[in-house]
Amino acid sequence: DKMTSQDRKRYPGLRDEAFPAAFTTPPSPVTDRKPGQLPQSEIQKFFDEGYIVVRDFFTREELDPCKKDIEAMVEQLAQKLYKAGKVQSLYEEYGLFQRLTKLEEDFQGANILLFKYQKMPEVTIDFSFQKIWSNERILNLLEQILGPEIAGHPTWNLRTKTPYSEAVNIPWHQDSAYMSNESYDHMIATAWLPFLDATPENGCMQMAKNGHRLGKVAVHDCCAGPTWYVMLKEEDMRDTLGVDLQEDIKVEPVGYGGFILFNNLTPHRSLPNVSNDVRWSVDLRWQSPRHDYGFYGIQEGILFRSPDQPNLKPDWAKFFAVDRKEVWQKKYAKLGGTTDWEFDTRVTGPWIGKWEIVNHNANTELFQAVA
């Protein structure tokens, strides 16, 4: 007999409660029209279907500085690898969309190191990522989804999808499967924003429409292949979340300047990158500051907008005072006997302790539960 998700042993990530209203009921329509806002029909679609594709939102002038900052991160990584004798060349002649692939050819896991040690650049080309995250027009749009109080959620990620790399093929999941259970009962809005035209060939996103409607987090397993990613089986999307596997799964290409906006219960994955270019993207998140950030007590969010503080300036210094990945490393990794941690391509974190480990690998072996 086939074991259903209900029959499986219970793990900490499973909860019986469901919170459909938080994900299917939009707030009252805003009355003040502001730049960046979408028609109310699009906001309704976001709550009905679990995501929308927002096209041509940012200009090249807004996004190109982020690409310059990514180039600076790759340069930093290249220098570090070269000085340690891990790569044969700095590959300076290669541009943003090929250089990391060349580094990866010499040192397998260079893409993981960039993901693992990334920091939102603090002093760079005009605070590029911060300006996108706290952009006035995108906050106006988010006000239509979250209401007038908006905070940046601490989970932001620069994605380094190098061609043909299994390490960056992310399987089906709901974002709350990575967060603590306190994230299950409220809306966390995510913008997935590519730094080139995202296509099926270079690994654009696949979305499972309607998978948020029951307000549930389905059972996930850990971990996919050689990675640290949790995974959601398609039959669980169907049986637990009510996804129609024929009708609801959509491939969503999105051009440079656009993004996919979805919530923390919308199942999604990225397709394999079979192009010649690195598919760079960032995911940025927002929620109401009145809710728990679902981040295991590691880091709070950053307040971007509050009706009580019309002249609010985000407290970046306070936000950057916590390096979440460093905290994870110290708290959840068995570091005994690791001699070369700086070049260790394993990733671990608290989400591994939430789900059944059905596939043991170097990342799951590194994990230690925290009492």
PyMOL commands that set and color helices and strands:
alter all, ss='L'
color gray80, all
select helices_A, chain A and resi 20-24+40-49+60-83+99-106+110-116+128-133+136-146+166-168+175-177+181-183+234-239+316-320+324-332+341-343+350-354+362-366
alter helices_A, ss='H'
color red, helices_A
select strands_A, chain A and resi 51-54+150-152+157-161+189-194+205-208+221-222+230-231+249-252+259-263+268-270+279-287+302-305+356-357
alter strands_A, ss='S'
color yellow, strands_A
deselect
rebuild
show_as cartoon
